Amino acid sequence: MKISATIITHNEAANIRDACESVSWADEILVVDSESTDNTRQIAAAGGARVIINPWPGFAEQKQLAVNSAVNDWIFSLDADERVSPELRTSINELRRCSESELAAGYRLARRAFYLGRWIRGGGWYPDYQLRLFNRNLGHWGDRVIHESVVIRRGARVETLTGDLLHYSMRDTAHHRRMIEERYAPLGAQQMFREGKRTSSLRSMVAGPAAFVRSFVLKAGFRDGRAGWVIAKMAAYHASLKHSLLYKLQQRKMESQG
């Protein structure tokens, strides 16, 4: 079982060295960079990665390009702000001793986020299972503009590995808010619109409070103290903004058809 670790980047100079070190056990490290203006590519190459430059086509498309460009059929997909925990590395190393007939088509793993100085347990942020290790002959990245995921061939076996994928995505609340405004809410609204989902002024009003209750109470965000409270507030902001943007997309379509 030879594994290619794939990482997509854009201006990730602050992260890419640690990301490459995190997957130094892989048989290949492949970085697909979308025209960074910092020294991401140079740091990645110094860390043992093979680097490809490709203009940004979208998350799923860029990750699939990395899959297609890898040397090996087994792919471990890592984001630049993620790290493989020692326990997860041990689980992967145990798999590498198995024969092909013993292996599943893909493996999912729990992702744990570090936020406001602590590892998050509640709010729907953990275990946040992600399918990141897979045989590319049996799986591919699905066609989504946000929250992209690997789709495994129907009927193929998927198993869960022990050990966490450590996620250092949000530096602080300002960064969190900016990510919601610039990425998650706009792309989330586009995805909902593509899927035929629609909203209303009433739904836009209740989406935020409902998301707060779901995160802080129903998904036990209260266990994380102040961090859980902030996560719930951001979830409310995200939901409210996403529905507002979706409503605007609906209005534009109606006007164009009118």
Rosetta blueprint (number, residue, H / E / L):
1 M L
2 K L
3 I E
4 S E
5 A E
6 T E
7 I E
8 I E
9 T E
10 H L
11 N L
12 E L
13 A L
14 A L
15 N L
16 I H
17 R H
18 D H
19 A H
20 C H
21 E H
22 S H
23 V L
24 S L
25 W L
26 A L
27 D L
28 E E
29 I E
30 L E
31 V E
32 V E
33 D E
34 S L
35 E L
36 S L
37 T L
38 D L
39 N L
40 T H
41 R H
42 Q H
43 I H
44 A H
45 A H
46 A H
47 G L
48 G L
49 A L
50 R E
51 V E
52 I E
53 I E
54 N L
55 P L
56 W L
57 P L
58 G L
59 F H
60 A H
61 E H
62 Q H
63 K H
64 Q H
65 L H
66 A H
67 V H
68 N H
69 S H
70 A L
71 V L
72 N L
73 D L
74 W E
75 I E
76 F E
77 S E
78 L L
79 D L
80 A L
81 D L
82 E E
83 R E
84 V E
85 S L
86 P H
87 E H
88 L H
89 R H
90 T H
91 S H
92 I H
93 N H
94 E H
95 L H
96 R L
97 R L
98 C L
99 S L
100 E H
101 S H
102 E H
103 L L
104 A L
105 A L
106 G E
107 Y E
108 R E
109 L E
110 A E
111 R E
112 R E
113 A E
114 F E
115 Y E
116 L L
117 G L
118 R E
119 W E
120 I L
121 R L
122 G L
123 G L
124 G L
125 W L
126 Y L
127 P L
128 D L
129 Y E
130 Q E
131 L E
132 R E
133 L E
134 F E
135 N E
136 R L
137 N L
138 L L
139 G E
140 H E
141 W E
142 G L
143 D L
144 R L
145 V L
146 I L
147 H L
148 E L
149 S L
150 V E
151 V E
152 I E
153 R L
154 R L
155 G L
156 A L
157 R L
158 V E
159 E E
160 T E
161 L E
162 T E
163 G E
164 D E
165 L E
166 L E
167 H E
168 Y L
169 S L
170 M L
171 R L
172 D L
173 T H
174 A H
175 H H
176 H H
177 R H
178 R H
179 M H
180 I H
181 E H
182 E H
183 R H
184 Y H
185 A H
186 P H
187 L H
188 G H
189 A H
190 Q H
191 Q H
192 M H
193 F H
194 R H
195 E L
196 G L
197 K L
198 R L
199 T L
200 S L
201 S H
202 L H
203 R H
204 S H
205 M H
206 V H
207 A H
208 G H
209 P H
210 A H
211 A H
212 F H
213 V H
214 R H
215 S H
216 F H
217 V H
218 L H
219 K L
220 A L
221 G H
222 F H
223 R H
224 D H
225 G H
226 R H
227 A H
228 G H
229 W H
230 V H
231 I H
232 A H
233 K H
234 M H
235 A H
236 A H
237 Y H
238 H H
239 A H
240 S H
241 L H
242 K H
243 H H
244 S H
245 L H
246 L H
247 Y H
248 K H
249 L H
250 Q H
251 Q H
252 R H
253 K H
254 M H
255 E H
256 S H
257 Q H
258 G L
